């Protein structure tokens, strides 16, 4: 009964924090962390200790899956280079720098344990990026941050396992690289398979609530087998989410997609709230363990402050050349764009295309369509780099928005009991995660206002919406031409008479649904081209889903 009461109070606290954060403009995670810290300091409140597996295996897979489903695959593909650098190279660099600095200051800790602490502190938290979405940064920055936080856990956990193993035996760099490669490949294969299988199964389910219930099992169905095969369960959940998000419009009905959006959003609110509330509540447990082991809290605070500074400094040092590389890619694309447009203009059946010194004869209609699609997608990618550049201001936001969170604390708690100065490491991890959220997260909105990074031009978004509406209207006209053979429908649409007879409801419903399906196909084609912003496309697709659901509900 006590556990039930605690659960109910936790849900009410999450709901209250969410409501207050929207009203006062403070991010919900910050409110919940402070609330948990305050409650943990109240005399008589029992210590809270959560098995880290509940976070790593029970909470993170569905949260990462949900974030991956919502992330447009087109945006993820475009930023894969930056995401890969931040989620792999930066994690390794942070681990090494923090590890060697901590080892130099606390030799008793040992190099392996120091590197383990570096691995624990290196990944940004996927849940922490929920703060970023509310401060109005450019979509490209949000994509990079979300993509990084979706994938860097795998790198950090592989390095952490290697560091833990090194405390008992020697570990080679080659062995660590092999483990990482196996973890990623296995996770990708399992996630891809589970994601596709999930779509096939759900496409045969008619009840939207039942389909959503099945979707709850998909992240675990991907994560558990991947872990058993020595892969990364978190990456498997991410891949399954990307596959589901990309294929949902093809395999799932509008009712299923709407049910998924609503119910998964509720799940996100509860799990995100729980993970931050638990972070605050565990303060007493962490401090008690530190005192029991006789470790110095003052030393822990000093190490945490130093480690927090190092995470920001290392991230800044890594981001600076990353920004240079991204700008160089943009300039190279700008130079290449006229040649790509020239090829696109000359491309037709039976033509010979010359590009970069190579000649290619296009003699198959399907091949022409595929080649033109790739060309236009490449041109759209270049336009994307030019329209949303990543410069020093955007790089500064990337640095300051790299917050640590509950993953850091959960990873620290997976350290074996015989790890040197274990309670100190857990204490440092807790302080870094909490202070990162409170300091960086609490000042992020102010920081963005001061730095003033580039934002999307409202006029460009309006122009894109108008162009998209034009394409949808063109698709509707094609449907109307097909239905014009029906005189009743034609007369009703032309409105040539005041007393025109209304078409049969069933006929009219078929007409409207055909128009919606044609418009949706036009939007999917536009998404494949990559010529429109993901936010504009997503909003248009959701509006079509709502319109179709309304028509089908009226039909009974």
C-alpha positions as CSV (number, residue, x, y, z in Angstrom):
1,X,0.0,0.0,0.0
2,X,2.8,2.4,0.8
3,X,4.4,1.8,-2.6
4,X,1.0,2.6,-4.2
5,X,0.7,5.8,-2.3
6,X,4.2,6.9,-3.3
7,X,3.4,6.1,-6.9
8,X,0.2,8.2,-6.8
9,X,2.0,11.1,-5.2
10,X,4.8,10.8,-7.8
11,X,2.2,11.0,-10.6
12,X,0.6,14.0,-9.1
13,X,4.0,15.7,-8.6
14,X,4.8,15.1,-12.3
15,X,1.5,16.5,-13.4
16,X,1.8,19.6,-11.1
17,X,5.4,20.2,-12.3
18,X,4.4,20.0,-15.9
19,X,1.5,22.4,-15.5
20,X,3.6,24.9,-13.5
21,X,6.6,24.7,-15.9
22,X,4.3,25.7,-18.8
23,X,2.8,28.5,-16.8
24,X,6.1,30.0,-15.5
25,X,8.4,29.1,-18.4
26,X,10.6,26.8,-16.4
27,X,11.5,23.4,-17.8
28,X,9.7,20.5,-16.1
29,X,12.9,18.4,-15.5
30,X,14.4,21.3,-13.5
31,X,11.3,21.6,-11.4
32,X,11.3,17.9,-10.7
33,X,15.0,17.6,-9.8
34,X,14.6,20.5,-7.3
35,X,11.5,19.0,-5.9
36,X,13.2,15.6,-5.5
37,X,16.2,17.3,-3.8
38,X,13.9,19.1,-1.5
39,X,11.9,16.1,-0.5
40,X,15.0,14.0,0.1
41,X,16.3,16.6,2.6
42,X,13.2,16.5,4.7
43,X,13.8,14.7,8.0
44,X,12.2,11.3,8.2
45,X,12.0,10.8,4.5
46,X,13.3,7.3,3.8
47,X,16.3,6.9,1.5
48,X,15.4,6.1,-2.1
49,X,17.6,3.7,-4.1
50,X,16.6,2.5,-7.5
51,X,18.2,-0.4,-9.3
52,X,20.0,1.2,-12.2
53,X,18.7,-1.6,-14.5
54,X,15.2,-0.1,-14.1
55,X,16.5,3.1,-15.8
56,X,18.9,1.5,-18.3
57,X,16.6,-1.3,-19.3
58,X,13.2,-0.3,-18.2
59,X,12.9,3.5,-18.8
60,X,15.4,4.5,-21.4
61,X,14.4,2.1,-24.3
62,X,10.8,3.4,-24.5
63,X,12.0,7.0,-24.2
64,X,14.6,6.6,-26.9
65,X,12.2,4.7,-29.1
66,X,9.6,7.5,-28.7
67,X,12.1,10.2,-29.5
68,X,13.4,8.3,-32.5
69,X,9.8,7.8,-33.9
70,X,9.2,11.5,-33.7
71,X,12.5,12.4,-35.3
72,X,12.2,12.9,-39.1
73,X,14.5,10.4,-40.8
74,X,15.5,12.9,-43.4
75,X,16.8,15.3,-40.7
76,X,18.7,12.5,-39.0
77,X,20.3,11.4,-42.3
78,X,21.4,14.9,-43.1
79,X,23.1,15.4,-39.7
80,X,24.5,11.9,-39.4
81,X,28.1,13.2,-39.7
82,X,27.8,15.7,-36.9
83,X,25.8,13.2,-34.8
84,X,28.4,10.5,-35.3
85,X,31.2,12.8,-34.3
86,X,29.5,14.0,-31.1
87,X,28.2,10.5,-30.1
88,X,31.4,8.6,-30.7
89,X,34.5,10.7,-31.0
90,X,33.5,13.3,-28.4
91,X,32.5,10.5,-25.9
92,X,35.9,8.9,-26.2
93,X,37.7,12.2,-26.0
94,X,35.7,13.2,-22.9
95,X,36.4,9.9,-21.3
96,X,40.1,10.1,-21.8
97,X,40.5,13.7,-20.7
98,X,38.4,13.4,-17.6
99,X,39.9,10.0,-16.7
100,X,43.5,11.2,-16.9
101,X,42.9,14.5,-15.1
102,X,41.0,12.7,-12.2
103,X,43.7,10.0,-12.0
104,X,46.4,12.7,-11.7
105,X,44.5,14.4,-8.8
106,X,43.4,11.1,-7.1
107,X,46.0,8.5,-7.8
108,X,44.4,6.1,-5.3
109,X,41.4,5.8,-7.6
110,X,43.5,4.1,-10.3
111,X,43.5,4.8,-14.0
112,X,40.8,2.3,-15.0
113,X,38.4,3.6,-12.4
114,X,39.2,7.2,-13.4
115,X,38.4,6.3,-17.1
116,X,35.2,4.6,-15.9
117,X,34.2,7.9,-14.3
118,X,35.0,9.7,-17.6
119,X,32.8,7.3,-19.5
120,X,30.0,7.8,-17.0
121,X,30.1,11.6,-17.4
122,X,30.7,11.7,-21.2
123,X,27.2,11.1,-22.7
124,X,24.5,13.8,-22.8
125,X,21.1,12.7,-21.7
126,X,18.3,12.0,-24.2
127,X,15.7,13.2,-21.6
128,X,17.7,16.3,-20.9
129,X,17.2,17.5,-24.5
130,X,13.5,18.0,-23.7
131,X,14.7,21.3,-22.2
132,X,16.3,22.3,-25.5
133,X,13.0,22.0,-27.4
134,X,11.4,24.7,-25.4
135,X,13.9,27.5,-25.9
136,X,13.3,27.9,-29.6
137,X,16.6,27.0,-31.2
138,X,16.9,26.2,-34.8
139,X,15.5,22.8,-35.9
140,X,19.0,21.7,-37.1
141,X,20.5,22.3,-33.7
142,X,17.7,20.3,-32.0
143,X,18.2,17.5,-34.5
144,X,22.0,17.3,-33.8
145,X,21.4,17.4,-30.0
146,X,18.7,14.8,-30.1
147,X,20.6,12.5,-32.5
148,X,23.7,12.7,-30.3
149,X,21.8,11.9,-27.1
150,X,20.1,8.9,-28.8
151,X,23.4,7.3,-29.8
152,X,26.1,8.3,-27.4
153,X,24.9,6.1,-24.6
154,X,26.1,3.0,-26.6
155,X,29.6,4.4,-26.9
156,X,29.7,5.4,-23.2
157,X,28.5,2.1,-21.9
158,X,30.9,0.1,-24.1
159,X,33.8,2.2,-22.9
160,X,32.5,1.9,-19.3
161,X,32.4,-1.9,-19.6
162,X,35.9,-1.9,-20.9
163,X,37.1,0.3,-18.0
164,X,35.4,-1.9,-15.4
165,X,37.0,-5.0,-17.0
166,X,40.4,-3.2,-16.9
167,X,40.2,-3.0,-13.1
168,X,40.6,-6.7,-13.0
169,X,42.6,-7.5,-16.2
170,X,44.2,-5.7,-19.1
171,X,42.0,-4.5,-22.0
172,X,43.4,-3.6,-25.4
173,X,42.2,-0.7,-27.6
174,X,41.5,-3.1,-30.4
175,X,39.3,-5.1,-28.1
176,X,37.3,-2.0,-27.1
177,X,36.9,-1.0,-30.8
178,X,35.8,-4.6,-31.7
179,X,33.2,-4.6,-28.8
180,X,31.9,-1.2,-30.0
181,X,31.6,-2.3,-33.6
182,X,29.8,-5.5,-32.6
183,X,27.5,-3.6,-30.3
184,X,26.4,-1.2,-33.0
185,X,26.1,-3.7,-35.9
186,X,24.1,-6.2,-33.8
187,X,21.9,-3.4,-32.5
188,X,21.3,-2.0,-36.0
189,X,20.3,-5.5,-37.4
190,X,18.1,-6.3,-34.5
191,X,16.5,-2.9,-34.4
192,X,15.8,-2.9,-38.1
193,X,14.3,-6.3,-38.0
194,X,12.1,-5.6,-35.0
195,X,11.0,-2.3,-36.4
196,X,9.9,-3.7,-39.7
197,X,8.2,-6.7,-38.0
198,X,6.4,-4.4,-35.7
199,X,5.0,-2.4,-38.6
200,X,3.9,-5.6,-40.4
201,X,2.1,-6.9,-37.3
202,X,0.4,-3.6,-36.5
203,X,-0.7,-3.2,-40.1
204,X,-2.9,-6.2,-39.6
205,X,-4.5,-4.9,-36.3
206,X,-7.7,-3.0,-36.8
207,X,-8.2,-1.5,-33.3
208,X,-6.0,1.5,-32.8
209,X,-5.6,1.0,-29.0
210,X,-4.5,-2.6,-29.5
211,X,-1.9,-1.4,-32.0
212,X,-0.6,1.2,-29.6
213,X,-0.3,-1.5,-26.9
214,X,1.8,-3.5,-29.3
215,X,4.0,-0.5,-29.9
216,X,4.8,-0.4,-26.2
217,X,6.5,-3.7,-26.5
218,X,8.6,-2.9,-29.6
219,X,11.5,-1.0,-27.8
220,X,11.9,-3.9,-25.4
221,X,11.6,-6.5,-28.2
222,X,14.5,-4.7,-29.8
223,X,16.6,-4.0,-26.7
224,X,16.4,-7.3,-24.9
225,X,17.6,-9.6,-27.8
226,X,20.3,-7.0,-28.8
227,X,21.7,-7.1,-25.2
228,X,21.6,-10.9,-25.2
229,X,23.6,-10.9,-28.5
230,X,26.2,-8.5,-26.9
231,X,24.8,-5.5,-28.8
232,X,23.5,-2.2,-27.5
233,X,19.9,-2.4,-26.5
234,X,19.5,1.3,-26.5
235,X,20.8,1.7,-30.1
236,X,18.5,-1.2,-31.1
237,X,15.5,0.7,-29.6
238,X,16.6,3.9,-31.5
239,X,16.9,2.0,-34.8
240,X,13.5,0.4,-34.3
241,X,12.0,3.8,-33.6
242,X,13.5,5.4,-36.7
243,X,12.1,2.5,-38.8
244,X,8.7,2.8,-37.2
245,X,8.6,6.6,-37.7
246,X,9.6,6.3,-41.4
247,X,7.2,3.5,-42.2
248,X,4.2,4.5,-40.1
249,X,2.6,6.5,-42.9
250,X,2.7,3.5,-45.2
251,X,1.7,0.7,-42.8
252,X,-0.5,2.4,-40.2
253,X,-3.9,4.0,-40.5
254,X,-4.5,7.6,-39.4
255,X,-6.3,6.4,-36.3
256,X,-3.3,4.3,-35.3
257,X,-0.9,7.2,-35.9
258,X,-3.1,9.6,-33.8
259,X,-3.4,7.0,-31.0
260,X,0.4,6.5,-31.0
261,X,1.0,10.3,-30.8
262,X,-1.4,10.9,-28.0
263,X,-0.5,7.8,-25.9
264,X,3.2,7.9,-26.4
265,X,3.2,11.6,-25.4
266,X,1.6,10.6,-22.1
267,X,4.1,7.9,-21.6
268,X,7.0,10.3,-22.2
269,X,5.6,12.8,-19.7
270,X,5.4,10.1,-17.0
271,X,8.7,8.4,-17.7
272,X,10.6,11.7,-18.1
273,X,9.1,13.1,-14.9
274,X,9.8,9.9,-13.0
275,X,13.5,9.8,-14.1
276,X,14.2,13.4,-13.0
277,X,12.1,13.1,-9.8
278,X,14.1,9.9,-8.8
279,X,17.4,11.8,-9.5
280,X,16.5,14.3,-6.8
281,X,15.1,11.7,-4.4
282,X,18.3,9.7,-4.5
283,X,20.4,12.5,-3.0
284,X,20.1,11.1,0.6
285,X,21.1,7.6,-0.5
286,X,24.2,8.8,-2.4
287,X,25.3,11.0,0.5
288,X,24.7,8.3,3.1
289,X,26.8,5.8,1.1
290,X,29.6,8.4,0.8
291,X,29.6,8.9,4.6
292,X,29.5,5.2,5.3
293,X,32.6,4.6,3.3
294,X,34.4,7.4,5.0
295,X,35.0,9.3,1.7
296,X,35.2,13.1,1.8
297,X,32.2,15.1,0.5
298,X,34.5,18.1,0.0
299,X,36.7,16.0,-2.3
300,X,33.6,14.9,-4.2
301,X,32.3,18.4,-4.6
302,X,35.7,19.5,-5.9
303,X,36.0,16.7,-8.4
304,X,32.4,17.2,-9.6
305,X,33.1,20.9,-10.2
306,X,36.3,20.1,-12.1
307,X,34.6,17.4,-14.1
308,X,31.7,19.7,-15.0
309,X,34.1,22.3,-16.3
310,X,36.0,19.7,-18.2
311,X,32.8,18.4,-19.9
312,X,32.1,21.9,-21.2
313,X,35.6,22.7,-22.1
314,X,36.2,19.4,-24.0
315,X,32.9,19.8,-25.8
316,X,33.8,23.3,-26.8
317,X,37.2,22.2,-28.1
318,X,35.6,19.4,-30.1
319,X,32.7,21.5,-31.4
320,X,35.0,24.3,-32.8
321,X,36.5,22.2,-35.6
322,X,33.1,20.5,-36.1
323,X,31.6,23.9,-36.9
324,X,34.5,24.6,-39.4
325,X,33.9,21.2,-41.1
326,X,30.2,21.9,-41.4
327,X,30.7,25.3,-43.0
328,X,33.2,23.7,-45.4
329,X,30.6,21.2,-46.4
330,X,28.2,24.0,-47.0
331,X,30.6,25.9,-49.2
332,X,31.5,22.8,-51.2
333,X,27.8,22.0,-51.7
334,X,27.2,25.6,-52.9
335,X,30.0,25.1,-55.5
336,X,28.6,21.7,-56.6
337,X,24.9,22.8,-56.8
338,X,25.0,24.4,-60.3
339,X,26.5,21.2,-61.8
340,X,23.8,19.1,-60.1
341,X,21.0,21.4,-61.4
342,X,22.5,21.2,-64.9
343,X,22.4,17.4,-64.8
344,X,18.8,17.5,-63.6
345,X,17.7,19.7,-66.4
346,X,19.3,17.5,-69.1
347,X,18.1,14.2,-67.5
348,X,15.6,12.4,-69.7
349,X,15.1,8.9,-71.1
350,X,17.9,7.9,-73.5
351,X,20.1,10.8,-72.5
352,X,23.8,10.5,-71.7
353,X,24.7,12.3,-68.5
354,X,28.2,13.6,-67.8
355,X,29.1,14.5,-64.2
356,X,32.6,14.8,-62.7
357,X,34.2,13.4,-65.8
358,X,32.0,10.3,-65.9
359,X,29.4,9.5,-68.6
360,X,26.3,7.5,-67.9
361,X,23.5,6.6,-70.3
362,X,20.0,6.6,-68.8
363,X,17.9,4.1,-70.8
364,X,15.3,2.9,-68.2
365,X,12.3,5.0,-67.0
366,X,12.6,3.6,-63.5
367,X,16.3,4.4,-63.5
368,X,15.6,7.9,-64.6
369,X,13.1,8.4,-61.8
370,X,15.5,7.0,-59.2
371,X,18.5,9.1,-60.5
372,X,16.4,12.3,-60.6
373,X,15.2,11.6,-57.1
374,X,18.7,11.2,-55.8
375,X,19.8,14.4,-57.6
376,X,17.0,16.5,-56.2
377,X,17.5,15.1,-52.8
378,X,21.2,16.0,-53.0
379,X,20.3,19.6,-54.1
380,X,17.8,19.8,-51.2
381,X,20.5,18.7,-48.8
382,X,22.7,21.4,-50.0
383,X,19.9,24.0,-49.7
384,X,19.4,22.8,-46.1
385,X,23.1,23.3,-45.2
386,X,22.9,26.8,-46.7
387,X,19.6,27.8,-45.3
388,X,20.4,26.7,-41.7
389,X,24.2,27.2,-41.3
390,X,26.0,26.1,-38.2
391,X,28.4,28.9,-37.3
392,X,30.1,30.0,-34.0
393,X,26.8,31.1,-32.5
394,X,25.1,27.8,-33.2
395,X,28.2,26.0,-32.0
396,X,28.0,27.8,-28.7
397,X,24.5,26.6,-28.2
398,X,25.6,23.0,-29.0
399,X,28.2,23.3,-26.3
400,X,26.0,24.8,-23.6
401,X,23.1,22.5,-24.4
402,X,25.1,19.3,-23.8
403,X,23.6,18.5,-20.4
404,X,24.2,15.3,-18.4
405,X,21.2,13.6,-16.8
406,X,19.8,10.5,-15.2
407,X,21.8,8.2,-17.5
408,X,25.0,9.4,-15.9
409,X,23.7,8.5,-12.4
410,X,22.3,5.2,-13.5
411,X,25.6,4.2,-15.2
412,X,27.6,5.1,-12.1
413,X,25.4,2.8,-10.0
414,X,26.3,-0.1,-12.3
415,X,29.9,0.1,-11.0
416,X,30.8,-3.1,-9.1
417,X,30.9,-3.0,-5.3
418,X,34.6,-3.6,-5.2
419,X,35.4,-0.6,-7.5
420,X,37.9,1.7,-5.7
421,X,36.2,4.7,-4.0
422,X,32.8,3.6,-5.5
423,X,30.7,5.8,-3.3
424,X,32.8,8.8,-4.3
425,X,32.4,8.1,-8.0
426,X,28.6,7.8,-7.6
427,X,28.5,11.1,-5.6
428,X,30.5,12.9,-8.3
429,X,28.3,11.5,-11.0
430,X,25.2,12.7,-9.1
431,X,26.6,16.2,-8.6
432,X,27.7,16.6,-12.2
433,X,24.3,15.4,-13.6
434,X,22.2,17.5,-11.2
435,X,24.4,20.6,-11.5
436,X,24.5,20.3,-15.3
437,X,20.8,20.2,-15.5
438,X,20.3,23.0,-13.0
439,X,23.1,25.3,-14.2
440,X,23.1,24.7,-18.0
441,X,19.4,23.8,-18.3
442,X,18.4,26.7,-16.0
443,X,20.4,29.3,-18.0
444,X,19.9,27.8,-21.5
445,X,17.0,30.1,-22.5
446,X,19.0,33.2,-21.3
447,X,22.1,31.9,-23.1
448,X,20.2,31.5,-26.4
449,X,18.9,35.0,-26.1
450,X,22.4,36.3,-25.5
451,X,24.1,34.4,-28.3
452,X,21.3,34.9,-30.8
453,X,21.8,31.9,-33.1
454,X,20.2,31.8,-36.5
455,X,16.5,30.9,-36.6
456,X,14.3,29.8,-39.4
457,X,12.9,32.7,-41.5
458,X,9.1,32.9,-40.9
459,X,8.7,34.1,-44.5
460,X,10.5,31.1,-45.9
461,X,8.3,28.8,-43.8
462,X,5.2,30.6,-45.1
463,X,6.4,30.2,-48.7
464,X,7.0,26.5,-48.1
465,X,3.5,26.1,-46.7
466,X,2.0,27.8,-49.7
467,X,4.0,25.7,-52.1
468,X,2.9,22.6,-50.3
469,X,-0.7,23.6,-50.4
470,X,-0.3,24.2,-54.1
471,X,1.0,20.6,-54.6
472,X,-1.9,19.3,-52.5
473,X,-4.4,21.2,-54.6
474,X,-2.9,19.9,-57.8
475,X,-3.2,16.3,-56.4
476,X,-6.9,17.0,-55.5
477,X,-7.6,18.3,-59.1
478,X,-6.3,15.0,-60.5
479,X,-8.8,13.1,-58.3
480,X,-11.7,15.4,-59.3
481,X,-10.9,14.8,-63.0
482,X,-11.2,11.1,-62.4
483,X,-14.5,11.5,-60.7
484,X,-15.9,14.0,-63.3
485,X,-17.5,11.1,-65.2
486,X,-20.1,10.9,-62.4
487,X,-22.6,13.7,-63.4
488,X,-24.0,14.2,-59.9
489,X,-20.5,14.6,-58.4
490,X,-19.4,16.9,-61.3
491,X,-22.5,19.1,-60.9
492,X,-22.1,19.4,-57.2
493,X,-18.5,20.3,-57.5
494,X,-19.1,22.9,-60.2
495,X,-22.1,24.4,-58.4
496,X,-23.7,25.3,-61.7
497,X,-27.2,25.3,-60.3
498,X,-28.9,26.5,-57.1
499,X,-30.9,23.3,-56.9
500,X,-28.1,20.9,-57.7
501,X,-28.6,17.5,-56.1
502,X,-26.1,16.6,-53.4
503,X,-24.2,13.4,-54.3
504,X,-24.9,10.2,-52.4
505,X,-23.1,10.4,-49.0
506,X,-21.2,7.2,-49.8
507,X,-20.0,8.6,-53.2
508,X,-19.1,11.9,-51.6
509,X,-17.1,10.2,-48.8
510,X,-15.2,8.1,-51.4
511,X,-14.4,11.3,-53.3
512,X,-13.1,13.1,-50.2
513,X,-11.0,10.1,-49.0
514,X,-9.5,9.7,-52.5
515,X,-8.6,13.4,-52.4
516,X,-7.0,13.0,-49.0
517,X,-5.0,9.9,-50.1
518,X,-3.8,11.8,-53.2
519,X,-2.7,14.7,-51.1
520,X,-0.9,12.4,-48.6
521,X,0.9,10.8,-51.5
522,X,2.0,14.2,-52.7
523,X,3.3,15.0,-49.2
524,X,5.2,11.7,-49.0
525,X,6.8,12.4,-52.4
526,X,7.8,15.9,-51.2
527,X,9.3,14.3,-48.0
528,X,11.3,12.0,-50.2
529,X,12.7,14.9,-52.2
530,X,13.6,16.7,-49.0
531,X,12.7,20.1,-50.3
532,X,10.4,21.1,-47.4
533,X,11.1,21.6,-43.7
534,X,10.2,18.6,-41.6
535,X,8.0,20.7,-39.3
536,X,5.9,21.9,-42.3
537,X,5.5,18.4,-43.7
538,X,4.6,16.9,-40.3
539,X,1.9,19.5,-39.6
540,X,0.4,19.0,-43.0
541,X,0.4,15.2,-42.6
542,X,-1.2,15.4,-39.2
543,X,-3.9,17.7,-40.5
544,X,-4.7,15.2,-43.2
545,X,-4.9,12.4,-40.6
546,X,-7.3,14.5,-38.5
547,X,-9.5,15.3,-41.6
548,X,-9.7,11.6,-42.6
549,X,-10.6,10.5,-39.1
550,X,-13.3,13.2,-39.0
551,X,-14.8,11.9,-42.3
552,X,-14.7,8.3,-41.2
553,X,-16.3,9.1,-37.8
554,X,-19.2,10.9,-39.5
555,X,-19.7,7.9,-41.7
556,X,-20.3,5.9,-38.5
